């Protein structure tokens, strides 16, 4: 239930704080007092459209805050799934709008989006005004009302999930078929690229080794000349370095016998000779292996050219080329699974068709059985509301479709997201008149009574704890108004019901009674709301009955209209 409502700087409301009890609550007041403003404020806190025009003139922002006490465990579970702590069943919604266009939404001091606020609003409050009565004219909501009444909404939701999954599978097959030519072209390209890279047999270190070999082959003659020159200088010419070192080595070897201090130098002389001697041997070996091979140089250059071509096409280096090879190999495997994917999708479609066929037929039969009881119950409610000769019929329109897979009553029929065919309420308000669609025959008063009859019948199925009826008394009066009040009181036995009304017969049925008023202070207009005492309530109902002139008789009649 809605425990508290706080409104600041909203339209002509300056600062309002009101607390509510459970049961049926009447909101009355003269036309233009601000009853619709309170509904607008509630719509805002429940995730409705924000408009800077709501902000009171001269103020920068407006704030609406509401406190709800929730007992329904299903609603509490959903709130918990949204990541909100319900604080032992108490939920505080707060929304601030500003002239700058910024919105701030809080639930139990946690910042949330307007979308989350709207989800909570759908769970907590059901507002019915003249606009909602007009919604009855839309046949698309008739199936919702019938499913709620027949308790088939869960089955319908299960059907809808499978139906949309079925459509996804249909689209998957269509996509696979439409992209068949594109897929084949892609496969050909990938196979060519894979073969080209695979044929090259690339290795990570090959390019560097080839570059070294290329340099060596190109410089073979220069290297050979240099090596021969060095060998000549060191060992092969007369008076070479090695020959002179040999003489020096022998001289040094005799010196330690005369002076031991020269032993170290003699050893170093020997080492120098050995080192140069080894160098000469290595250079002679290397000179023998120097390759003058133009054909091998050409092979190396061709291979490097091949590698560079692959790098340009598939990546900046060999590592990237090999990564690309792995990537396209995986892609080709996936594309090659086309037939498997197609077979699976078609198999899923056939399975969904079987399931949807069964579910839709069962749902259609349940709806038809429900419709018989629904028609009688709604007609009874409308009879109580003064429409004794009214007739209502749930019309099922099953459109034939030879291309469809669902067979119902020996004919193939069209399928949609809610089941088989379409549902529309037909209505005849007077004896002798044909049943026709609501949009073609129902008046505003008849629509408001029909909505009340539907809500009265759906009361047990509806889990929303707070209902608000705005102008539910449109087009009714006298004895019928008494019945409308009784219906609202009956609905309020299991939930909190607010009724904005101009009829004393309805206000007299309420558990508590609030009046919305407007006043002028200085040069500003203010709107407010307050709960009436017993005596004030009598006076308000008397005013509603007879206008400004209140007599003892009207006061006495008002007391009689107030029920405990």
C-alpha positions as CSV (number, residue, x, y, z in Angstrom):
1,X,0.0,0.0,0.0
2,X,0.9,3.6,-0.4
3,X,1.7,4.9,3.1
4,X,3.0,8.4,2.4
5,X,3.3,10.9,-0.4
6,X,5.5,14.0,-0.4
7,X,5.3,16.6,-3.2
8,X,7.5,19.7,-3.4
9,X,7.3,22.5,-6.0
10,X,5.1,20.5,-8.3
11,X,2.7,22.6,-10.4
12,X,0.7,24.7,-7.9
13,X,1.7,22.4,-5.0
14,X,4.2,24.1,-2.8
15,X,4.9,21.5,0.0
16,X,2.6,18.6,0.6
17,X,2.9,15.6,2.9
18,X,0.1,13.2,3.4
19,X,-0.3,9.7,4.9
20,X,-2.8,7.1,3.8
21,X,-4.4,4.0,5.3
22,X,-5.5,0.8,3.6
23,X,-8.9,0.1,2.0
24,X,-11.0,2.5,-0.1
25,X,-9.8,6.1,-0.1
26,X,-12.0,8.9,-1.6
27,X,-10.4,12.0,-3.0
28,X,-12.9,14.8,-3.6
29,X,-12.8,18.5,-4.2
30,X,-14.1,21.1,-6.5
31,X,-13.2,21.1,-10.2
32,X,-9.8,22.6,-10.7
33,X,-8.7,22.1,-7.1
34,X,-5.7,20.0,-8.2
35,X,-6.8,16.4,-8.0
36,X,-5.3,15.7,-11.5
37,X,-2.1,17.3,-10.3
38,X,-1.7,14.7,-7.6
39,X,-2.2,11.9,-10.2
40,X,0.4,13.6,-12.4
41,X,2.8,13.6,-9.4
42,X,2.2,9.9,-8.8
43,X,2.7,9.2,-12.5
44,X,6.1,11.0,-12.2
45,X,7.3,8.9,-9.2
46,X,6.1,5.8,-11.0
47,X,8.4,6.4,-13.9
48,X,6.2,8.5,-16.1
49,X,7.2,11.2,-18.5
50,X,9.1,14.2,-16.9
51,X,8.3,17.7,-18.1
52,X,9.9,20.9,-16.8
53,X,6.5,22.5,-17.0
54,X,5.7,20.4,-13.9
55,X,8.1,22.6,-11.9
56,X,6.4,25.3,-9.8
57,X,6.9,28.8,-11.3
58,X,10.0,30.4,-9.9
59,X,11.6,27.2,-8.6
60,X,14.6,25.3,-10.0
61,X,13.4,21.7,-9.3
62,X,10.4,19.6,-8.2
63,X,10.5,16.5,-6.1
64,X,8.0,13.7,-5.5
65,X,8.6,11.0,-2.9
66,X,6.4,8.0,-2.0
67,X,6.6,5.3,0.7
68,X,5.2,1.9,0.0
69,X,4.6,-1.0,2.4
70,X,4.7,-4.3,0.4
71,X,3.6,-7.7,1.7
72,X,3.4,-9.7,-1.5
73,X,6.5,-12.0,-1.6
74,X,6.4,-12.2,-5.4
75,X,6.8,-8.4,-5.7
76,X,9.5,-8.4,-3.0
77,X,11.4,-11.0,-5.0
78,X,11.2,-9.0,-8.2
79,X,12.4,-5.9,-6.3
80,X,15.3,-7.9,-4.9
81,X,16.2,-9.1,-8.4
82,X,16.5,-5.5,-9.4
83,X,19.3,-5.2,-6.8
84,X,17.2,-3.2,-4.3
85,X,16.9,-3.9,-0.6
86,X,13.3,-3.7,0.4
87,X,14.0,-2.8,4.1
88,X,11.5,-5.3,5.5
89,X,8.9,-4.6,2.9
90,X,9.2,-0.8,2.9
91,X,10.2,0.9,-0.4
92,X,10.8,4.6,-0.7
93,X,10.7,6.0,-4.3
94,X,12.1,9.5,-4.9
95,X,12.3,11.5,-8.1
96,X,13.6,15.0,-8.7
97,X,13.3,16.9,-12.0
98,X,15.0,20.2,-12.7
99,X,14.9,23.1,-15.2
100,X,18.2,21.9,-16.6
101,X,16.5,18.6,-17.8
102,X,18.4,16.5,-15.2
103,X,16.5,13.7,-13.5
104,X,17.4,12.0,-10.3
105,X,15.7,8.7,-9.3
106,X,16.3,7.0,-6.0
107,X,14.8,3.8,-4.5
108,X,15.7,3.3,-0.9
109,X,18.5,5.9,-1.3
110,X,20.0,3.9,-4.2
111,X,20.3,5.7,-7.5
112,X,18.3,3.9,-10.3
113,X,17.3,4.7,-13.9
114,X,13.8,5.9,-14.9
115,X,13.4,2.5,-16.5
116,X,13.8,0.7,-13.1
117,X,11.4,3.2,-11.6
118,X,8.8,2.4,-14.3
119,X,9.2,-1.3,-13.6
120,X,8.5,-0.8,-10.0
121,X,5.6,1.5,-10.8
122,X,4.0,-1.3,-12.9
123,X,4.3,-3.7,-10.0
124,X,3.0,-1.3,-7.3
125,X,0.3,0.9,-8.8
126,X,-2.4,0.6,-11.4
127,X,-3.9,3.9,-12.4
128,X,-7.1,4.0,-14.4
129,X,-8.4,7.2,-15.8
130,X,-10.5,8.2,-18.8
131,X,-7.5,7.5,-21.1
132,X,-7.4,3.9,-19.7
133,X,-11.1,3.5,-20.4
134,X,-10.4,4.5,-24.0
135,X,-7.7,1.8,-24.1
136,X,-10.6,-0.8,-24.0
137,X,-11.3,0.3,-27.6
138,X,-8.0,-1.3,-28.7
139,X,-8.7,-5.0,-29.4
140,X,-5.0,-5.8,-28.7
141,X,-5.6,-5.5,-25.0
142,X,-8.6,-7.8,-25.0
143,X,-6.5,-10.9,-25.2
144,X,-4.6,-9.7,-22.1
145,X,-7.8,-9.2,-20.1
146,X,-9.1,-12.7,-21.1
147,X,-5.8,-14.3,-20.2
148,X,-5.7,-12.6,-16.8
149,X,-9.2,-13.7,-16.1
150,X,-8.7,-17.3,-17.2
151,X,-5.3,-17.5,-15.4
152,X,-3.6,-18.4,-18.7
153,X,-1.1,-15.6,-18.7
154,X,1.7,-17.9,-17.6
155,X,1.0,-20.3,-20.4
156,X,0.7,-17.5,-22.9
157,X,4.1,-16.0,-21.8
158,X,5.6,-19.5,-22.2
159,X,4.1,-19.7,-25.7
160,X,5.4,-16.2,-26.5
161,X,9.0,-17.1,-25.5
162,X,9.0,-20.1,-27.7
163,X,7.3,-18.2,-30.6
164,X,10.0,-15.5,-30.6
165,X,12.7,-18.2,-30.4
166,X,11.0,-19.9,-33.4
167,X,11.1,-16.6,-35.3
168,X,14.8,-16.3,-34.5
169,X,15.4,-19.8,-36.0
170,X,13.4,-18.8,-39.1
171,X,15.6,-15.7,-39.5
172,X,18.7,-17.8,-39.0
173,X,17.8,-20.1,-41.8
174,X,16.9,-17.2,-44.1
175,X,20.2,-15.5,-43.3
176,X,22.1,-18.8,-44.1
177,X,20.3,-19.1,-47.4
178,X,20.6,-15.4,-48.4
179,X,24.3,-15.5,-47.6
180,X,25.0,-18.8,-49.4
181,X,26.7,-17.2,-52.5
182,X,28.6,-14.8,-50.3
183,X,29.7,-17.8,-48.0
184,X,30.9,-19.8,-51.0
185,X,33.0,-16.9,-52.3
186,X,34.4,-16.4,-48.9
187,X,35.3,-20.1,-48.6
188,X,37.1,-19.9,-52.0
189,X,39.1,-16.9,-50.9
190,X,40.0,-18.4,-47.5
191,X,41.1,-21.7,-49.1
192,X,43.3,-19.8,-51.6
193,X,44.9,-17.8,-48.7
194,X,45.4,-20.8,-46.5
195,X,47.0,-22.8,-49.4
196,X,49.3,-19.9,-50.2
197,X,50.5,-19.5,-46.6
198,X,50.7,-23.2,-46.0
199,X,52.7,-23.8,-49.2
200,X,55.2,-21.2,-48.1
201,X,56.0,-23.3,-44.9
202,X,57.1,-20.2,-42.9
203,X,59.2,-20.4,-39.8
204,X,59.7,-17.5,-37.3
205,X,63.6,-17.3,-37.7
206,X,63.8,-18.1,-41.4
207,X,63.7,-14.5,-42.6
208,X,66.7,-13.4,-40.4
209,X,68.8,-16.4,-41.5
210,X,68.1,-15.7,-45.1
211,X,69.0,-12.0,-44.8
212,X,72.4,-13.1,-43.2
213,X,73.0,-15.6,-46.0
214,X,72.1,-13.1,-48.6
215,X,74.7,-10.6,-47.2
216,X,77.3,-13.3,-47.1
217,X,76.7,-14.5,-50.7
218,X,76.7,-11.0,-52.0
219,X,80.1,-10.2,-50.2
220,X,81.8,-13.6,-50.9
221,X,84.5,-12.1,-53.3
222,X,85.3,-9.2,-50.9
223,X,85.5,-11.5,-47.9
224,X,87.8,-13.9,-49.8
225,X,90.1,-11.1,-50.8
226,X,90.3,-9.8,-47.2
227,X,90.9,-13.2,-45.7
228,X,93.7,-13.9,-48.3
229,X,95.3,-10.5,-47.5
230,X,95.3,-11.1,-43.8
231,X,96.7,-14.6,-44.3
232,X,99.5,-13.2,-46.4
233,X,100.4,-10.6,-43.9
234,X,100.3,-12.9,-40.9
235,X,101.7,-16.2,-42.2
236,X,102.4,-16.5,-45.9
237,X,104.8,-13.8,-47.0
238,X,108.5,-13.7,-46.2
239,X,109.0,-11.9,-42.8
240,X,105.4,-12.5,-41.9
241,X,103.9,-11.7,-38.4
242,X,103.8,-15.4,-37.5
243,X,107.5,-15.9,-38.6
244,X,108.6,-12.9,-36.5
245,X,106.5,-14.1,-33.5
246,X,108.2,-17.5,-33.8
247,X,111.6,-15.8,-33.5
248,X,110.4,-13.7,-30.5
249,X,108.9,-16.7,-28.9
250,X,112.2,-18.7,-29.0
251,X,114.2,-15.7,-27.6
252,X,111.8,-15.3,-24.7
253,X,111.9,-19.0,-23.9
254,X,115.7,-18.8,-23.0
255,X,115.4,-15.8,-20.8
256,X,113.8,-17.3,-17.7
257,X,116.8,-19.5,-17.3
258,X,118.8,-16.4,-16.8
259,X,116.1,-14.4,-14.9
260,X,113.1,-16.1,-13.5
261,X,111.2,-12.8,-13.4
262,X,110.8,-13.1,-17.2
263,X,108.9,-16.4,-17.0
264,X,105.6,-14.6,-17.2
265,X,106.6,-12.7,-20.3
266,X,107.9,-15.9,-22.0
267,X,104.5,-17.6,-21.4
268,X,102.7,-14.6,-22.9
269,X,105.0,-14.7,-25.9
270,X,104.1,-18.4,-26.4
271,X,100.4,-17.6,-26.0
272,X,100.6,-14.8,-28.6
273,X,102.3,-17.1,-31.1
274,X,99.7,-19.9,-30.5
275,X,96.8,-17.5,-30.8
276,X,98.1,-16.1,-34.1
277,X,98.8,-19.7,-35.3
278,X,95.2,-20.7,-34.5
279,X,93.9,-17.6,-36.2
280,X,95.8,-18.6,-39.4
281,X,94.4,-22.1,-39.3
282,X,90.8,-20.8,-38.9
283,X,91.2,-18.3,-41.7
284,X,92.6,-21.0,-44.0
285,X,89.6,-23.2,-43.2
286,X,87.1,-20.4,-43.7
287,X,88.8,-19.4,-47.1
288,X,88.3,-23.0,-48.3
289,X,84.5,-22.8,-47.5
290,X,83.8,-19.4,-49.1
291,X,81.0,-20.0,-51.6
292,X,80.8,-18.1,-54.9
293,X,77.2,-19.2,-55.8
294,X,75.1,-16.7,-57.8
295,X,72.3,-19.3,-58.2
296,X,72.0,-19.7,-54.4
297,X,71.9,-16.0,-54.1
298,X,69.1,-15.8,-56.5
299,X,67.2,-18.5,-54.6
300,X,67.6,-16.6,-51.3
301,X,66.4,-13.4,-52.9
302,X,63.4,-15.1,-54.4
303,X,62.5,-16.6,-51.0
304,X,62.8,-13.3,-49.3
305,X,60.7,-11.7,-52.0
306,X,58.0,-14.4,-51.4
307,X,58.1,-13.8,-47.6
308,X,57.8,-10.0,-48.1
309,X,54.8,-10.6,-50.4
310,X,53.0,-12.6,-47.7
311,X,53.8,-10.0,-45.1
312,X,52.3,-7.2,-47.3
313,X,49.1,-9.2,-47.8
314,X,48.6,-10.8,-44.4
315,X,50.6,-9.0,-41.8
316,X,53.6,-6.8,-41.0
317,X,55.8,-9.7,-40.0
318,X,55.9,-13.5,-40.1
319,X,54.4,-13.8,-36.7
320,X,51.3,-11.9,-37.8
321,X,51.1,-13.9,-41.0
322,X,51.0,-17.1,-39.0
323,X,48.4,-15.6,-36.6
324,X,46.2,-14.7,-39.6
325,X,46.7,-18.3,-40.9
326,X,45.2,-19.7,-37.7
327,X,42.4,-17.2,-37.8
328,X,41.2,-17.9,-41.3
329,X,41.6,-21.6,-40.8
330,X,39.2,-21.4,-37.9
331,X,36.8,-19.2,-40.0
332,X,36.9,-21.8,-42.8
333,X,36.1,-24.6,-40.4
334,X,33.0,-22.5,-39.2
335,X,31.9,-21.8,-42.8
336,X,32.4,-25.4,-43.7
337,X,29.9,-26.2,-41.0
338,X,27.2,-24.4,-43.0
339,X,25.2,-27.6,-43.8
340,X,25.5,-28.7,-40.2
341,X,24.2,-25.3,-39.0
342,X,21.4,-25.4,-41.6
343,X,20.4,-28.9,-40.5
344,X,20.4,-27.9,-36.9
345,X,18.3,-24.7,-37.5
346,X,15.8,-26.6,-39.6
347,X,15.6,-29.3,-36.9
348,X,15.0,-26.6,-34.3
349,X,12.3,-25.1,-36.4
350,X,10.5,-28.4,-36.7
351,X,10.7,-29.0,-33.0
352,X,9.4,-25.5,-32.3
353,X,6.5,-26.0,-34.7
354,X,5.5,-29.1,-32.9
355,X,5.6,-27.4,-29.5
356,X,3.9,-24.2,-30.7
357,X,1.2,-26.2,-32.4
358,X,0.4,-28.1,-29.2
359,X,0.7,-25.0,-27.0
360,X,-1.4,-22.7,-29.2
361,X,-4.3,-25.2,-29.6
362,X,-4.4,-25.9,-25.9
363,X,-4.3,-22.2,-25.2
364,X,-7.1,-21.5,-27.7
365,X,-9.4,-24.1,-26.2
366,X,-8.8,-22.8,-22.7
367,X,-9.6,-19.2,-23.9
368,X,-12.8,-20.4,-25.5
369,X,-13.9,-22.1,-22.3
370,X,-12.9,-19.0,-20.3
371,X,-14.8,-16.8,-22.6
372,X,-18.1,-18.4,-21.8
373,X,-17.7,-17.8,-18.1
374,X,-16.1,-14.4,-18.7
375,X,-19.1,-13.2,-20.7
376,X,-21.6,-14.2,-18.0
377,X,-19.6,-12.7,-15.2
378,X,-19.0,-9.3,-16.9
379,X,-22.7,-9.2,-18.0
380,X,-23.7,-9.8,-14.3
381,X,-21.4,-7.0,-13.1
382,X,-22.7,-4.6,-15.8
383,X,-26.3,-5.6,-14.8
384,X,-25.5,-4.6,-11.2
385,X,-24.2,-1.3,-12.7
386,X,-27.5,-0.5,-14.3
387,X,-26.9,-2.1,-17.7
388,X,-29.6,-4.8,-17.5
389,X,-29.9,-5.6,-21.2
390,X,-26.2,-5.5,-22.0
391,X,-24.6,-8.3,-24.0
392,X,-20.9,-8.9,-24.3
393,X,-19.2,-11.5,-26.5
394,X,-15.6,-12.6,-26.9
395,X,-15.1,-13.1,-30.6
396,X,-12.4,-15.3,-31.8
397,X,-11.1,-14.6,-35.3
398,X,-9.1,-17.5,-36.6
399,X,-7.5,-16.4,-39.9
400,X,-6.9,-19.2,-42.4
401,X,-3.4,-19.7,-43.6
402,X,-2.6,-22.7,-45.8
403,X,1.1,-22.0,-45.5
404,X,1.1,-22.3,-41.7
405,X,1.8,-25.4,-39.7
406,X,-0.9,-25.2,-37.0
407,X,-4.1,-27.0,-37.6
408,X,-7.1,-26.0,-35.6
409,X,-10.6,-27.5,-36.2
410,X,-9.5,-29.1,-39.5
411,X,-8.0,-25.9,-41.0
412,X,-4.6,-24.3,-41.0
413,X,-4.7,-21.0,-39.1
414,X,-2.4,-18.0,-38.7
415,X,-0.2,-17.8,-35.6
416,X,0.9,-14.7,-33.7
417,X,2.9,-13.9,-30.6
418,X,-0.1,-14.4,-28.3
419,X,-1.4,-17.6,-29.9
420,X,-4.0,-18.5,-32.5
421,X,-6.0,-15.8,-34.2
422,X,-7.2,-12.5,-32.7
423,X,-9.6,-11.7,-29.9
424,X,-12.0,-8.9,-29.8
425,X,-14.8,-7.9,-27.3
426,X,-18.2,-7.3,-29.0
427,X,-20.7,-5.2,-27.1
428,X,-24.5,-4.5,-27.2
429,X,-25.7,-2.0,-24.6
430,X,-29.4,-2.3,-25.4
431,X,-31.9,-5.0,-26.1
432,X,-32.3,-5.6,-29.8
433,X,-29.1,-4.1,-30.9
434,X,-26.5,-6.2,-32.7
435,X,-23.2,-7.0,-31.1
436,X,-20.5,-4.6,-32.4
437,X,-16.9,-3.7,-31.6
438,X,-16.6,-1.4,-28.6
439,X,-15.1,1.4,-30.7
440,X,-18.3,1.6,-32.8
441,X,-20.9,1.6,-30.1
442,X,-19.8,2.2,-26.5
443,X,-20.1,5.6,-24.9
444,X,-17.8,7.1,-22.3
445,X,-20.1,6.2,-19.4
446,X,-20.5,2.6,-20.7
447,X,-16.7,2.3,-21.1
448,X,-16.1,3.4,-17.5
449,X,-18.6,0.9,-16.2
450,X,-17.2,-1.8,-18.4
451,X,-13.7,-1.1,-17.1
452,X,-15.0,-1.3,-13.5
453,X,-16.8,-4.5,-14.2
454,X,-13.6,-6.0,-15.7
455,X,-11.5,-4.8,-12.8
456,X,-14.0,-6.2,-10.3
457,X,-13.8,-9.6,-12.0
458,X,-10.0,-9.5,-12.4
459,X,-9.5,-8.4,-8.8
460,X,-8.3,-11.8,-7.5
461,X,-5.9,-12.3,-10.4
462,X,-4.4,-8.8,-10.2
463,X,-1.4,-8.8,-7.8
464,X,-0.9,-5.0,-8.0
465,X,-1.4,-3.7,-4.4
466,X,-2.6,-0.2,-5.2
467,X,-5.3,0.9,-7.6
468,X,-6.3,4.4,-8.5
469,X,-9.6,5.2,-10.3
470,X,-9.8,8.6,-11.8
471,X,-13.2,9.7,-13.1
472,X,-14.6,6.1,-12.8
473,X,-18.0,7.7,-12.2
474,X,-18.2,9.2,-15.7
475,X,-21.8,9.1,-17.0
476,X,-23.3,7.5,-13.8
477,X,-25.3,8.8,-11.0
478,X,-28.1,8.0,-8.5
479,X,-28.6,4.4,-7.7
480,X,-25.9,3.2,-10.1
481,X,-23.4,5.5,-8.3
482,X,-24.3,3.5,-5.1
483,X,-23.5,0.3,-6.9
484,X,-20.2,1.7,-8.3
485,X,-19.2,2.6,-4.7
486,X,-20.0,-0.9,-3.5
487,X,-17.9,-2.4,-6.4
488,X,-15.0,-0.2,-5.4
489,X,-15.4,-1.2,-1.8
490,X,-15.4,-4.8,-2.7
491,X,-12.2,-4.4,-4.7
492,X,-10.6,-2.5,-1.8
493,X,-11.2,-5.5,0.5
494,X,-7.9,-7.0,-0.8
495,X,-5.9,-3.9,-1.8
496,X,-5.7,-0.2,-1.4
497,X,-8.0,1.7,-3.7
498,X,-8.0,5.4,-4.4
499,X,-11.0,6.9,-6.1
500,X,-11.2,10.5,-7.4
501,X,-14.9,11.1,-7.6
502,X,-17.6,13.8,-7.8
503,X,-20.3,11.5,-6.5
504,X,-21.3,11.5,-2.8
505,X,-22.6,7.9,-3.1
506,X,-19.1,6.7,-3.9
507,X,-17.3,8.9,-1.4
508,X,-19.7,7.6,1.3
509,X,-18.4,4.1,0.8
510,X,-14.8,5.1,1.5
511,X,-12.8,4.0,4.6
512,X,-11.0,7.4,4.6
513,X,-11.8,10.6,2.8
514,X,-9.4,13.3,1.6
515,X,-10.3,16.6,0.1
516,X,-8.1,18.4,-2.4
517,X,-8.4,22.2,-2.2
518,X,-7.0,25.3,-3.8
519,X,-6.3,28.6,-2.1
520,X,-4.6,31.9,-2.8
521,X,-1.9,33.4,-0.5
522,X,-0.7,36.8,-1.5
523,X,-0.3,36.6,-5.3
524,X,0.3,32.9,-5.4
525,X,-2.0,29.9,-5.8
526,X,-1.5,26.8,-3.7
527,X,-3.1,23.4,-3.9
528,X,-3.2,21.0,-0.9
529,X,-4.8,17.9,0.4
530,X,-6.0,16.9,3.9
531,X,-7.9,14.1,5.5
532,X,-11.4,15.0,6.7
533,X,-12.7,14.4,10.2
534,X,-16.1,12.7,10.6
535,X,-17.9,16.0,10.8
536,X,-15.9,17.5,7.9
537,X,-16.7,14.4,5.9
538,X,-20.4,14.9,6.4
539,X,-20.2,18.5,5.3
540,X,-18.1,17.6,2.2
541,X,-20.6,14.8,1.1
542,X,-23.5,17.3,1.8
543,X,-21.7,19.8,-0.5
544,X,-21.3,17.2,-3.2
545,X,-25.0,16.3,-2.9
546,X,-26.5,19.8,-2.9
547,X,-23.8,22.3,-3.8
548,X,-23.1,25.4,-1.8
549,X,-26.5,25.5,0.0
550,X,-26.3,22.9,2.8
551,X,-29.3,22.3,5.0
552,X,-30.0,20.1,7.9
553,X,-31.7,17.7,5.6
554,X,-28.7,17.4,3.3
555,X,-26.4,16.9,6.3
556,X,-28.7,14.2,7.7
557,X,-28.7,12.5,4.3
558,X,-24.9,12.8,4.1
559,X,-24.6,11.0,7.4
560,X,-26.8,8.2,6.1
561,X,-24.6,7.9,3.0
562,X,-21.4,7.4,5.1
563,X,-21.0,3.7,5.8
564,X,-18.9,2.3,8.6
